[in-house]
Amino acid sequence: MKEKRIALLLVIPLLLAVGACAENGETEESTSDGSSAAVAETASEVAKRWYSDEQVARGGGLFQLHCASCHKEDASGSPDWKKLDAEGKLPPPPLNGSAHAWHHPLPLLQQVIRNGGIPMGGSMPAFKEKLTADQINDILAWVQSHWSDKIYTTWNQINQRANKDKY
C-alpha cells in the first residue's frame, strides 16, 4: 500500500508537467542545422496569413531577380549559413522556414532587406534604392509562403508580441 502511495506521488508531478506542456501548445521542432526550436501547435488554430496570392506571385518574380543568386531559387540558402566564410562573413541563410528568418518580426525583416545584412555580419547589400516598400513586402510574402503553418503561426505570435511591445 505504501508503495502505491509513493508511486502516485511520483506520477502526479509528471502528469502535471505533461499537462502544462500541452496547455502551452508548444512542441520542439528540429531545424535544418539540427537545433530545436519551440514551434506552436497549429492543429486547431492556424494563423491567417497577412499577404495575398497576388503578392506571393509578384514576390516570386522579384525574389528570383534580386535574391535567388544568393539565397537560391527555392530560398534554401547556404547549408552552412551559421559558419563564417573565408571573408569572415555569414553566408546567405535559408529563408524557407528552416533557418532563423521566422524568428524576426516583419519590421525587422523589412529593415534587413532595405538596409542590407552587413550590420549583422553578412554581406547582403541594401535594396532601398532598388525596391519599393510594396516590392519588399511582396518578396516577404513569397518567402513566407514557403513556411509551414506551424512556423508561420509561431512567427505570427512573435510578430504580434513585437508590435504590441512597440506601442
C-alpha positions as a Markdown table, in Angstrom:
| # | Residue | x | y | z |
|---|---|---|---|---|
| 1 | Met | 0.0 | 0.0 | 0.0 |
| 2 | Lys | 2.8 | 2.4 | 0.9 |
| 3 | Glu | 4.5 | 1.6 | -2.4 |
| 4 | Lys | 1.3 | 2.6 | -4.3 |
| 5 | Arg | 1.2 | 6.0 | -2.5 |
| 6 | Ile | 4.9 | 6.6 | -3.3 |
| 7 | Ala | 4.3 | 5.7 | -7.0 |
| 8 | Leu | 1.3 | 8.1 | -7.1 |
| 9 | Leu | 3.4 | 10.9 | -5.5 |
| 10 | Leu | 6.0 | 10.4 | -8.2 |
| 11 | Val | 3.5 | 10.1 | -11.1 |
| 12 | Ile | 1.3 | 13.2 | -10.2 |
| 13 | Pro | 4.1 | 15.8 | -10.8 |
| 14 | Leu | 4.9 | 14.1 | -14.1 |
| 15 | Leu | 1.3 | 14.3 | -15.2 |
| 16 | Leu | 1.1 | 17.9 | -14.2 |
| 17 | Ala | 4.2 | 18.7 | -16.2 |
| 18 | Val | 2.9 | 16.9 | -19.3 |
| 19 | Gly | -0.4 | 18.8 | -18.9 |
| 20 | Ala | 1.4 | 22.1 | -18.6 |
| 21 | Cys | 3.2 | 21.4 | -21.8 |
| 22 | Ala | 0.0 | 20.5 | -23.6 |
| 23 | Glu | -1.6 | 23.7 | -22.4 |
| 24 | Asn | 1.4 | 25.7 | -23.5 |
| 25 | Gly | 0.8 | 24.5 | -27.0 |
| 26 | Glu | 4.4 | 24.3 | -28.0 |
| 27 | Thr | 6.5 | 21.4 | -29.3 |
| 28 | Glu | 10.1 | 21.1 | -30.2 |
| 29 | Glu | 10.7 | 21.0 | -34.0 |
| 30 | Ser | 14.2 | 20.2 | -35.4 |
| 31 | Thr | 15.6 | 22.9 | -37.7 |
| 32 | Ser | 17.9 | 22.2 | -40.7 |
| 33 | Asp | 21.0 | 22.9 | -38.5 |
| 34 | Gly | 20.0 | 20.2 | -36.1 |
| 35 | Ser | 18.9 | 22.5 | -33.3 |
| 36 | Ser | 15.5 | 22.5 | -31.8 |
| 37 | Ala | 13.1 | 25.4 | -31.9 |
| 38 | Ala | 9.8 | 25.9 | -30.0 |
| 39 | Val | 7.0 | 25.9 | -32.5 |
| 40 | Ala | 3.3 | 26.4 | -31.7 |
| 41 | Glu | 0.9 | 23.5 | -32.3 |
| 42 | Thr | -1.4 | 24.5 | -35.1 |
| 43 | Ala | -3.8 | 21.6 | -35.4 |
| 44 | Ser | -6.7 | 23.7 | -34.2 |
| 45 | Glu | -5.6 | 27.3 | -34.9 |
| 46 | Val | -3.5 | 28.3 | -37.9 |
| 47 | Ala | -2.7 | 31.9 | -38.2 |
| 48 | Lys | -4.2 | 33.7 | -41.1 |
| 49 | Arg | -1.5 | 34.9 | -43.5 |
| 50 | Trp | -1.1 | 38.6 | -43.8 |
| 51 | Tyr | -0.5 | 38.6 | -47.6 |
| 52 | Ser | -2.5 | 37.8 | -50.7 |
| 53 | Asp | -1.9 | 35.3 | -53.5 |
| 54 | Glu | -1.2 | 38.3 | -55.8 |
| 55 | Gln | 1.6 | 39.4 | -53.5 |
| 56 | Val | 3.1 | 35.9 | -53.5 |
| 57 | Ala | 3.0 | 35.8 | -57.3 |
| 58 | Arg | 4.7 | 39.2 | -57.7 |
| 59 | Gly | 7.2 | 38.4 | -54.9 |
| 60 | Gly | 8.3 | 35.2 | -56.6 |
| 61 | Gly | 9.5 | 37.1 | -59.7 |
| 62 | Leu | 11.1 | 39.8 | -57.5 |
| 63 | Phe | 12.8 | 37.1 | -55.4 |
| 64 | Gln | 14.2 | 35.3 | -58.5 |
| 65 | Leu | 15.5 | 38.7 | -59.8 |
| 66 | His | 17.1 | 40.1 | -56.7 |
| 67 | Cys | 17.5 | 37.4 | -54.1 |
| 68 | Ala | 17.9 | 33.9 | -55.7 |
| 69 | Ser | 21.5 | 34.4 | -56.8 |
| 70 | Cys | 22.5 | 34.3 | -53.1 |
| 71 | His | 19.6 | 32.6 | -51.3 |
| 72 | Lys | 19.0 | 30.1 | -54.1 |
| 73 | Glu | 15.9 | 29.8 | -56.3 |
| 74 | Asp | 14.0 | 27.8 | -53.7 |
| 75 | Ala | 15.1 | 30.0 | -50.8 |
| 76 | Ser | 17.1 | 27.2 | -49.3 |
| 77 | Gly | 20.2 | 29.4 | -48.9 |
| 78 | Ser | 23.6 | 28.1 | -47.8 |
| 79 | Pro | 23.7 | 24.9 | -45.8 |
| 80 | Asp | 26.5 | 26.3 | -43.6 |
| 81 | Trp | 24.7 | 29.6 | -43.0 |
| 82 | Lys | 25.9 | 29.8 | -39.4 |
| 83 | Lys | 29.6 | 29.4 | -40.3 |
| 84 | Leu | 31.7 | 32.4 | -41.3 |
| 85 | Asp | 33.1 | 32.2 | -44.8 |
| 86 | Ala | 36.7 | 32.9 | -46.0 |
| 87 | Glu | 36.0 | 36.7 | -45.8 |
| 88 | Gly | 34.7 | 36.4 | -42.2 |
| 89 | Lys | 31.1 | 37.0 | -43.3 |
| 90 | Leu | 28.0 | 34.9 | -42.7 |
| 91 | Pro | 26.7 | 33.2 | -45.8 |
| 92 | Pro | 23.1 | 33.7 | -47.0 |
| 93 | Pro | 20.7 | 31.9 | -44.7 |
| 94 | Pro | 17.8 | 29.8 | -45.9 |
| 95 | Leu | 14.6 | 31.8 | -46.0 |
| 96 | Asn | 12.2 | 28.8 | -46.5 |
| 97 | Gly | 11.4 | 28.4 | -42.8 |
| 98 | Ser | 14.4 | 26.1 | -42.0 |
| 99 | Ala | 16.7 | 28.8 | -40.5 |
| 100 | His | 16.2 | 31.9 | -38.4 |
| 101 | Ala | 14.3 | 34.3 | -40.5 |
| 102 | Trp | 11.0 | 33.3 | -38.9 |
| 103 | His | 12.3 | 34.4 | -35.5 |
| 104 | His | 12.1 | 38.0 | -36.6 |
| 105 | Pro | 9.1 | 40.3 | -36.8 |
| 106 | Leu | 8.0 | 41.8 | -40.0 |
| 107 | Pro | 9.5 | 45.3 | -39.4 |
| 108 | Leu | 12.9 | 43.8 | -38.8 |
| 109 | Leu | 12.7 | 41.6 | -42.0 |
| 110 | Gln | 11.7 | 44.7 | -44.0 |
| 111 | Gln | 14.6 | 46.6 | -42.5 |
| 112 | Val | 17.2 | 43.9 | -43.4 |
| 113 | Ile | 16.0 | 44.0 | -47.0 |
| 114 | Arg | 16.1 | 47.8 | -47.1 |
| 115 | Asn | 19.4 | 48.3 | -45.3 |
| 116 | Gly | 21.2 | 45.0 | -46.0 |
| 117 | Gly | 22.7 | 42.4 | -43.8 |
| 118 | Ile | 26.2 | 43.9 | -43.4 |
| 119 | Pro | 25.4 | 45.4 | -40.0 |
| 120 | Met | 24.6 | 41.9 | -38.8 |
| 121 | Gly | 27.8 | 40.3 | -40.1 |
| 122 | Gly | 26.6 | 39.2 | -43.5 |
| 123 | Ser | 27.2 | 40.5 | -47.0 |
| 124 | Met | 23.7 | 41.2 | -48.2 |
| 125 | Pro | 23.5 | 44.6 | -49.9 |
| 126 | Ala | 20.9 | 47.2 | -49.2 |
| 127 | Phe | 17.9 | 47.2 | -51.6 |
| 128 | Lys | 16.3 | 50.5 | -50.5 |
| 129 | Glu | 17.4 | 52.1 | -53.8 |
| 130 | Lys | 16.2 | 49.2 | -55.9 |
| 131 | Leu | 12.9 | 48.0 | -54.3 |
| 132 | Thr | 9.8 | 49.9 | -53.1 |
| 133 | Ala | 8.2 | 49.1 | -49.7 |
| 134 | Asp | 5.5 | 47.2 | -51.6 |
| 135 | Gln | 8.0 | 45.1 | -53.5 |
| 136 | Ile | 9.8 | 44.3 | -50.3 |
| 137 | Asn | 6.5 | 43.1 | -48.8 |
| 138 | Asp | 5.8 | 41.1 | -52.0 |
| 139 | Ile | 9.2 | 39.3 | -51.6 |
| 140 | Leu | 8.5 | 38.6 | -47.9 |
| 141 | Ala | 5.1 | 37.2 | -48.9 |
| 142 | Trp | 6.7 | 34.8 | -51.3 |
| 143 | Val | 9.3 | 33.8 | -48.7 |
| 144 | Gln | 6.7 | 33.2 | -46.0 |
| 145 | Ser | 4.5 | 31.2 | -48.4 |
| 146 | His | 7.2 | 28.6 | -48.1 |
| 147 | Trp | 6.9 | 28.4 | -44.3 |
| 148 | Ser | 4.8 | 25.6 | -42.8 |
| 149 | Asp | 1.6 | 26.5 | -40.9 |
| 150 | Lys | 3.4 | 25.7 | -37.6 |
| 151 | Ile | 6.4 | 28.0 | -38.4 |
| 152 | Tyr | 4.1 | 30.8 | -39.7 |
| 153 | Thr | 1.8 | 30.6 | -36.7 |
| 154 | Thr | 4.8 | 30.9 | -34.4 |
| 155 | Trp | 6.2 | 33.7 | -36.4 |
| 156 | Asn | 2.8 | 35.5 | -36.3 |
| 157 | Gln | 2.9 | 35.3 | -32.4 |
| 158 | Ile | 6.4 | 36.7 | -32.4 |
| 159 | Asn | 5.3 | 39.5 | -34.8 |
| 160 | Gln | 2.3 | 40.3 | -32.7 |
| 161 | Arg | 4.3 | 40.5 | -29.5 |
| 162 | Ala | 6.9 | 42.8 | -31.1 |
| 163 | Asn | 4.2 | 45.1 | -32.4 |
| 164 | Lys | 2.4 | 45.1 | -29.0 |
| 165 | Asp | 5.7 | 45.9 | -27.2 |
| 166 | Lys | 6.4 | 48.7 | -29.7 |
| 167 | Tyr | 3.3 | 50.7 | -28.6 |
